[in-house]
């Protein structure tokens, strides 16, 4: 049975841009049903109908800007896979694209290969990924399920409480990727990893740990694991990992912007390190320990008093905390 055509919206008031998309995608397989809009209002109407799979939307259009159209659609619950376009690739537009949960931002002039790459990524991201989460703590499994729910990939999640249960589930078939905690009772995690992979190397095993242990990570990768995730992790971390495991070119919006590390105020008091991002006011809190490595990613806590921040600021906050603590040399002065 043939797949239904993907419905792709191209919203741009320039005819030559819309023609570029038509010429690029006219022989695509599976086929693309191309829908055009020349104004922001037409764009919004198509999005609100809920039948658009992916959209390329120009920032500056008559009647309604592309940003306003996407914002209005998002506020109504529309989750269309969106790429923003503009001749002016300013930091403002790029940050707006992140805030509006766009997948990518393309600066004009646009190359056909860039269009094809985004469409190819969409096809892979929209295909179900059957994931098994293995952790002996039910609460942790629930938290990971919630994190996976924020991923742009279609993760269909099951869970298991130990290595033996994970082996039984994998032997039944149908699992694409296993997220396996390194520290569980019973069957050792590295042995579980090897036994999962022995009959089916197509399964990818990602090891997880709340400890900062490079030796542990090297051993896991040496025993066949495809990757290693340090807890806690966020949807953006999962998205970056899955792009890599599937060989997909990550969108530029997934990368961290330059210079953000220098935009944090850092305060150390007692066992708490607080960071405030100057432009946004978002506050992050970390727990400090006297023993190395002092700042443990497994102990990260986030202050949700402010609006939820863009994901690249959250990532930079972790980096900034480590960087600033190394440079400040204040650890010996901090009370235990």
Backbone torsions as a table, in degrees:
resi	resn	phi	psi	omega
1	UNK	NA	129.8	-177.8
2	UNK	-71.2	143.0	176.1
3	UNK	-69.9	142.8	175.0
4	UNK	-65.9	148.5	-179.4
5	UNK	-64.3	145.0	175.2
6	UNK	-74.8	131.4	179.5
7	UNK	-91.9	113.2	-175.0
8	UNK	-117.7	124.8	178.9
9	UNK	-96.4	131.2	171.7
10	UNK	-117.1	111.1	-177.1
11	UNK	-111.0	107.3	-179.3
12	UNK	-161.5	136.1	-178.9
13	UNK	-78.6	-5.7	179.1
14	UNK	-93.3	120.9	-179.0
15	UNK	-61.1	-37.4	-177.0
16	UNK	-65.4	-30.4	176.9
17	UNK	-70.6	-44.8	178.3
18	UNK	-63.0	-36.9	178.4
19	UNK	-66.7	-37.5	177.1
20	UNK	-58.0	-43.6	179.9
21	UNK	-67.3	-41.4	179.7
22	UNK	-62.3	-45.1	-178.8
23	UNK	-65.6	-36.4	-178.0
24	UNK	-71.8	-36.6	-171.7
25	UNK	-105.2	2.4	-172.1
26	UNK	-65.0	-25.9	-179.3
27	UNK	-111.8	20.6	-178.5
28	UNK	-66.8	143.3	175.4
29	UNK	-130.8	130.0	-11.0
30	UNK	-55.1	159.4	-171.9
31	UNK	-66.4	155.4	177.3
32	UNK	-111.7	127.6	172.5
33	UNK	-93.4	106.6	-173.7
34	UNK	-89.5	127.5	178.2
35	UNK	-118.3	132.4	-174.8
36	UNK	-110.5	148.3	172.8
37	UNK	-141.5	136.8	-177.8
38	UNK	-108.5	-4.1	176.9
39	UNK	-134.1	159.6	178.1
40	UNK	-63.7	-33.1	179.9
41	UNK	-67.1	-43.2	176.6
42	UNK	-62.2	-40.6	178.6
43	UNK	-58.5	-48.9	-179.6
44	UNK	-61.4	-41.5	180.0
45	UNK	-61.3	-41.8	177.9
46	UNK	-65.6	-42.0	-179.7
47	UNK	-64.2	-41.9	-177.0
48	UNK	-69.1	-20.3	177.1
49	UNK	-70.2	-16.9	174.0
50	UNK	74.9	17.2	-177.3
51	UNK	-111.1	5.4	-179.2
52	UNK	-92.4	128.6	179.2
53	UNK	-83.8	-48.5	177.0
54	UNK	-143.2	153.3	-173.6
55	UNK	-140.4	141.4	170.6
56	UNK	-112.7	116.9	-169.8
57	UNK	-126.3	127.0	177.3
58	UNK	-75.9	142.1	-178.4
59	UNK	-66.3	-41.3	-171.6
60	UNK	-110.7	104.1	178.9
61	UNK	-134.3	157.3	178.3
62	UNK	-70.3	160.2	179.0
63	UNK	72.9	-46.6	-178.5
64	UNK	-154.8	131.5	-179.8
65	UNK	-71.0	159.2	177.5
66	UNK	-60.5	-37.3	178.6
67	UNK	-63.3	-43.0	179.6
68	UNK	-66.1	-38.9	179.9
69	UNK	-63.5	-45.0	-179.7
70	UNK	-67.5	-43.5	179.5
71	UNK	-58.0	-45.3	-179.8
72	UNK	-63.4	-41.8	179.9
73	UNK	-66.8	-42.4	179.2
74	UNK	-62.4	-39.6	-179.5
75	UNK	-65.1	-18.3	177.4
76	UNK	-98.4	9.0	175.6
77	UNK	89.5	9.9	179.7
78	UNK	-75.3	127.3	-176.1
79	UNK	-113.9	25.0	-178.9
80	UNK	-53.1	140.9	177.3
81	UNK	-72.2	109.5	-167.9
82	UNK	-116.7	138.6	167.3
83	UNK	-119.4	129.1	177.7
84	UNK	-92.3	150.6	-179.6
85	UNK	-133.7	148.2	175.5
86	UNK	-168.0	152.5	172.3
87	UNK	-73.5	-27.3	-178.6
88	UNK	-102.1	101.8	-179.1
89	UNK	-84.9	56.0	-175.8
90	UNK	-75.2	159.6	178.3
91	UNK	-62.1	-31.3	179.1
92	UNK	-62.1	-47.9	-179.5
93	UNK	-65.1	-37.8	-179.4
94	UNK	-66.0	-42.9	177.3
95	UNK	-66.2	-36.6	176.9
96	UNK	-63.0	-39.6	178.4
97	UNK	-61.7	-42.1	177.6
98	UNK	-63.8	-44.9	-178.0
99	UNK	-61.6	-37.0	-178.6
100	UNK	-86.1	9.4	177.7
101	UNK	58.4	40.3	171.3
102	UNK	-75.7	152.2	179.7
103	UNK	-80.1	-38.8	-174.7
104	UNK	-149.2	161.5	173.9
105	UNK	-126.9	124.4	179.7
106	UNK	-111.0	126.6	175.1
107	UNK	-90.5	130.4	178.5
108	UNK	-75.9	151.8	0.8
109	UNK	-71.1	144.3	-173.7
110	UNK	-97.8	133.9	177.4
111	UNK	-88.0	140.7	177.9
112	UNK	-55.6	-35.7	-179.2
113	UNK	-63.6	-32.9	177.9
114	UNK	-66.2	-38.8	177.1
115	UNK	-64.1	-47.0	-178.5
116	UNK	-62.0	-39.0	-179.3
117	UNK	-64.2	-41.4	-179.6
118	UNK	-68.2	-40.3	178.0
119	UNK	-64.0	-41.6	178.1
120	UNK	-62.8	-41.8	177.3
121	UNK	-62.6	-41.2	179.0
122	UNK	-58.9	-44.2	-178.9
123	UNK	-60.7	-40.6	-179.0
124	UNK	-72.7	-41.1	-179.3
125	UNK	-65.8	-29.8	-177.4
126	UNK	-85.2	-8.0	176.6
127	UNK	-81.6	138.5	-178.8
128	UNK	-61.1	140.8	173.6
129	UNK	-119.2	118.0	-176.4
130	UNK	-91.1	111.7	-173.1
131	UNK	-113.3	142.2	175.3
132	UNK	-117.8	122.8	178.7
133	UNK	-100.9	123.8	-176.9
134	UNK	-118.2	112.4	-180.0
135	UNK	-158.0	139.4	-176.8
136	UNK	-76.3	-9.2	-179.4
137	UNK	-101.2	118.3	-179.0
138	UNK	-62.7	-36.1	179.9
139	UNK	-64.3	-42.7	178.7
140	UNK	-63.6	-41.2	178.9
141	UNK	-61.4	-39.5	178.5
142	UNK	-65.9	-40.0	178.9
143	UNK	-64.5	-43.2	179.9
144	UNK	-64.5	-38.9	175.7
145	UNK	-58.2	-42.3	-179.6
146	UNK	-65.2	-41.0	177.1
147	UNK	-61.6	-44.8	179.5
148	UNK	-61.7	-30.8	178.3
149	UNK	-63.4	-21.2	178.1
150	UNK	-92.0	0.1	-179.6
151	UNK	-75.5	152.4	175.9
152	UNK	-80.2	-11.8	174.9
153	UNK	-82.3	153.8	179.2
154	UNK	-88.9	82.7	-177.5
155	UNK	-87.9	120.9	174.2
156	UNK	-100.7	108.6	-164.1
157	UNK	-104.5	131.6	166.9
158	UNK	-119.8	168.0	177.6
159	UNK	-141.4	162.8	178.2
160	UNK	-143.3	150.3	-173.4
161	UNK	-93.5	-11.4	179.7
162	UNK	-158.8	174.6	-176.6
163	UNK	-63.9	-39.1	-179.6
164	UNK	-62.0	-44.0	178.2
165	UNK	-65.0	-35.7	178.5
166	UNK	-64.9	-42.8	178.4
167	UNK	-61.0	-44.5	179.3
168	UNK	-59.7	-43.9	-179.0
169	UNK	-66.9	-41.6	-179.0
170	UNK	-67.3	-35.4	178.5
171	UNK	-65.7	-24.8	177.5
172	UNK	-73.5	-15.9	176.5
173	UNK	90.4	164.9	173.6
174	UNK	92.2	2.7	180.0
175	UNK	-99.2	132.2	179.6
176	UNK	-95.2	-39.0	-174.4
177	UNK	-146.2	139.0	-179.4
178	UNK	-116.9	127.6	174.0
179	UNK	-102.5	107.3	-167.1
180	UNK	-115.7	120.0	179.0
181	UNK	-70.4	140.3	-176.5
182	UNK	-74.6	-24.7	-171.4
183	UNK	-120.4	92.1	179.2
184	UNK	-136.3	151.7	174.9
185	UNK	-71.0	162.2	178.0
186	UNK	83.8	-137.5	-177.3
187	UNK	-60.9	126.8	-177.4
188	UNK	-61.1	147.4	-175.8
189	UNK	-62.8	-43.4	-178.6
190	UNK	-66.1	-35.7	176.5
191	UNK	-68.7	-39.1	175.8
192	UNK	-59.0	-44.3	179.5
193	UNK	-58.0	-49.3	-178.8
194	UNK	-62.2	-41.1	-177.9
195	UNK	-72.6	-29.0	174.2
196	UNK	-67.1	-42.0	-174.1
197	UNK	-80.0	-22.3	-174.3
198	UNK	-54.6	-48.9	-179.1
199	UNK	-85.8	-15.5	-174.0
200	UNK	-151.1	95.6	-179.3
201	UNK	-73.9	-7.0	178.2
202	UNK	-72.6	-23.9	176.3
203	UNK	-69.4	136.5	176.5
204	UNK	-103.6	131.7	179.3
205	UNK	-110.6	123.9	176.4
206	UNK	-111.0	119.4	179.3
207	UNK	-83.8	143.9	-179.9
208	UNK	-125.1	146.1	175.8
209	UNK	-158.7	146.4	174.1
210	UNK	-91.1	-2.1	180.0
211	UNK	-98.3	148.6	176.9
212	UNK	-94.8	92.7	-173.3
213	UNK	-138.8	100.3	-177.4
214	UNK	-66.0	-34.4	178.2
215	UNK	-63.6	-41.9	177.3
216	UNK	-60.7	-42.0	180.0
217	UNK	-65.8	-43.8	180.0
218	UNK	-63.2	-39.9	179.2
219	UNK	-63.9	-43.4	-179.3
220	UNK	-62.0	-44.8	179.7
221	UNK	-67.3	-35.0	178.4
222	UNK	-69.3	-22.7	-178.8
223	UNK	-94.2	7.5	173.0
224	UNK	115.1	-7.2	179.1
225	UNK	-62.2	143.6	-179.6
226	UNK	-81.5	-26.0	-177.3
227	UNK	-164.6	172.3	-178.6
228	UNK	-135.8	127.2	179.3
229	UNK	-114.4	129.8	175.2
230	UNK	-93.3	131.4	176.8
231	UNK	-79.3	148.3	-7.2
232	UNK	-79.8	152.8	175.0
233	UNK	-126.7	165.4	-171.7
234	UNK	-124.6	167.6	179.2
235	UNK	-52.2	-38.1	179.4
236	UNK	-63.0	-36.6	177.6
237	UNK	-65.7	-41.4	178.7
238	UNK	-64.7	-43.3	179.8
239	UNK	-61.6	-43.9	179.3
240	UNK	-62.9	-42.4	179.7
241	UNK	-62.5	-47.0	-176.9
242	UNK	-69.0	-33.7	172.4
243	UNK	-57.7	-44.8	-178.0
244	UNK	-66.6	-45.6	-177.9
245	UNK	-65.3	-30.2	179.3
246	UNK	-92.8	3.3	178.3
247	UNK	69.0	29.6	-178.9
248	UNK	-95.9	144.0	175.0
249	UNK	-73.2	119.6	-177.9
250	UNK	-69.6	147.1	178.1
251	UNK	-67.6	153.1	179.6
252	UNK	-63.2	-28.7	-179.9
253	UNK	-67.7	-15.4	179.8
254	UNK	-82.0	-19.5	-179.3
255	UNK	-81.0	157.7	-178.6
256	UNK	-84.0	140.4	178.9
257	UNK	-73.1	152.5	-178.3
258	UNK	-71.4	146.1	170.5
259	UNK	83.5	-3.9	-175.8
260	UNK	-67.6	-29.2	-178.4
261	UNK	-60.4	-28.8	-177.4
262	UNK	-84.3	3.2	-174.5
263	UNK	-106.1	24.8	-179.6
264	UNK	-114.7	140.1	167.1
265	UNK	-92.5	130.2	-176.7
266	UNK	-117.1	131.1	177.0
267	UNK	-130.3	137.1	178.8
268	UNK	-118.1	122.0	-179.3
269	UNK	-145.8	121.9	-177.7
270	UNK	61.6	-128.9	179.8
271	UNK	-101.5	12.0	-176.2
272	UNK	-114.0	132.6	172.1
273	UNK	-108.6	123.6	-179.8
274	UNK	-111.2	135.3	176.2
275	UNK	-122.9	133.6	175.6
276	UNK	-119.0	122.5	178.1
277	UNK	-77.3	117.2	-169.7
278	UNK	-59.5	-49.5	-176.2
279	UNK	-66.3	-33.7	-173.6
280	UNK	-104.2	-22.7	-177.4
281	UNK	83.6	1.0	179.6
282	UNK	-64.6	139.6	-177.0
283	UNK	-112.7	137.2	177.4
284	UNK	-125.8	141.6	179.5
285	UNK	-123.1	136.7	179.4
286	UNK	-127.6	151.5	176.1
287	UNK	-97.1	131.1	-179.7
288	UNK	-104.2	144.2	178.3
289	UNK	-126.8	146.1	-178.1
290	UNK	-66.5	-36.2	-178.9
291	UNK	-79.9	147.3	177.3
292	UNK	-58.6	144.1	7.0
293	UNK	-89.2	21.0	174.0
294	UNK	70.7	-62.7	178.4
295	UNK	-102.1	118.0	-175.7
296	UNK	-109.5	123.5	-178.4
297	UNK	-62.1	-28.3	178.9
298	UNK	-67.5	-10.6	-178.2
299	UNK	-109.6	15.5	-178.3
300	UNK	-67.0	134.2	173.6
301	UNK	-126.3	143.2	-179.4
302	UNK	-114.3	136.7	177.6
303	UNK	-87.7	114.8	-176.5
304	UNK	-94.7	21.7	178.5
305	UNK	-66.2	-26.9	177.9
306	UNK	-97.1	172.1	176.8
307	UNK	-62.3	147.7	-178.6
308	UNK	-57.2	127.5	-173.4
309	UNK	-82.2	162.2	171.5
310	UNK	-59.6	150.2	-171.3
311	UNK	-66.6	-30.3	-178.1
312	UNK	-71.5	-25.3	176.0
313	UNK	-71.8	-39.0	177.9
314	UNK	-62.0	-43.3	179.5
315	UNK	-65.1	-42.4	-179.3
316	UNK	-67.3	-29.5	178.5
317	UNK	-63.1	-40.8	177.5
318	UNK	-62.9	-44.8	-179.6
319	UNK	-64.1	-45.4	-177.3
320	UNK	-62.1	-40.5	-179.0
321	UNK	-60.9	-46.5	-179.7
322	UNK	-64.1	-46.5	-177.6
323	UNK	-61.3	-48.6	-175.9
324	UNK	-67.0	-37.6	179.9
325	UNK	-66.8	-36.3	178.4
326	UNK	-66.3	-37.6	-176.9
327	UNK	-80.5	-32.0	-173.8
328	UNK	-71.6	-29.5	-179.2
329	UNK	53.5	42.1	-179.5
330	UNK	-105.7	1.6	-172.0
331	UNK	-60.8	-39.7	-179.1
332	UNK	-66.2	-20.1	-177.7
333	UNK	-90.6	-5.0	-176.8
334	UNK	-89.5	132.2	179.0
335	UNK	-67.0	146.4	179.5
336	UNK	-70.8	NA	NA
